[in-house]
Amino acid sequence: MRTKLVLAGLGVATVGATLGGIAMAADPTSDTVAPYAQAAATVNANGSTSQKTATIASVSHPETGSYCIVLTDLVRAYKSIPMATLGNGAPRGSDVRVSRNDPTCPDNSIRVTTGTDGAAANRPFYFMVP
């Protein structure tokens, strides 16, 4: 009986590993995997990204505390409900805001602003369009 359970367990593990490999290979152009998000990124305070999905065309940092996240044609900014949360390096009292198709950013983009006590300041954040 023990032998059958071990073999059955190995079969389940093999199927799970195989299916997981297929899911990972489905989008080879992606820097990171976010299976339940249309777009996602980890944005550093200087505007660079340490992770992003293939549906993010670019991230720019035009001024202090302001970031423009341009989405590919696969995601429509005006129909999205974007979310951002501060990263680990942001000090207490910091805040983050998001807006769709802000005129200060390119078309099909999300503007993220960060700061502390109402004053613009560069802060790291996580971004997602579910």
N, C-alpha and C positions, 0 to 999 in steps of 0.2 A: 504494500500500500504506500509506503514512504517513497519508493522509487517512482511510482506513478505521479505522486504529488510534485516531486522535484522536477520530473520531465514536463509536466503540465505547466509548472511555473516558468521553466526555461522557455517553453513555447510562447507564453504570454509576453515574457521579456523580449524575446526575439521579434515578435510582431510589433510591440511598442517601439523598439529601436528602429525597425524598418520603416514604420510609418512616420516616426519623428524625423528620420533622414530625408524622407520624401518631402515633408513639410518645409524643412530647412532649405532644400534644393529648389523649391518652387519659385523663389525670388532671389536669384543670385546677385542682382544689382543692389541689394539692400545692405547697408552697413550694420543694421541692427534689426532684430526681429521683434515686431509688436503685433501679434496676431489679431488683437481685438481693436486696433486703431487704424484709421485711414492714414494718419501721419503722426510721427512722434520724433522728438529730439531731446538731447541733453545739450543745453547751450551754456557755455562758459561766460563769465562776466565780460570778457573781451570780445564776445560775439562769435568766437569759434565754436564748432560743435565737436563733442567727443563721441557722440552717437547720433545717427539720424536714419530715418527710413528713406527708401528710394523715392517716395512721394514728396519729399522736400527738395525743391530745386536749388534753393540757396538761403543763406541767412546772412543779413548784413547788420551793421551796427553804426548807423549814420551819426548818432550823437549820444552823449552821456545818458544812460538809462533807457535808450530806445533801440529796439531790435525789429527788423522786418524779416518775416519768415515767408518766403515765396513758395507756394505749393505748385506741383505739377498739374497738368490738365486732368489728372485722374481724381483730384479733390477740388471741389468748388468752395472757395473761401466764403462767398456770400451765403451759402447754404449750410455752412458748418457751425458747430457749437464748440469753439476752441476753448482749451483749458490750459492753464499754466500754474505751476506751483514753484516756490522758491527752492533753490538747491541747497545742499548741505553747507556751503560756504557763506551763505547770506546771514548777516548778523540779525539778532532779534530786533524787532521794530521795523524790518523791511517790508515792502509791499510789492505786489505784482498785479498788473492789469492787462487785459487783452481786448483788442478791437478788430473787427473784420473790415477789410478793404479801406483802411485809413488813407486819406489823400497824401500823407507824407511817405507812404510806401508804394512799391510797384503794384500793378494789377494782380489779382488773385493771391493776395498775401494777407497775413495776420500781423498786426503790430502788437508787440509786447513791450510794456514800459515797466521799469523797476525803479525803486527808490527807497528812501527812508524818511519818515515823517513829512511826506509831501514834497521832498526835494529829490530830483532825479539823481540816481546813483547806479553804477554798473553792478549788477547782481547776477549770479548764476541761477538758472531755472530749468525746469523740465517742462516740455511742451507736448500737447497731444490734441489731436482731433479724433474723437471716438467714432 
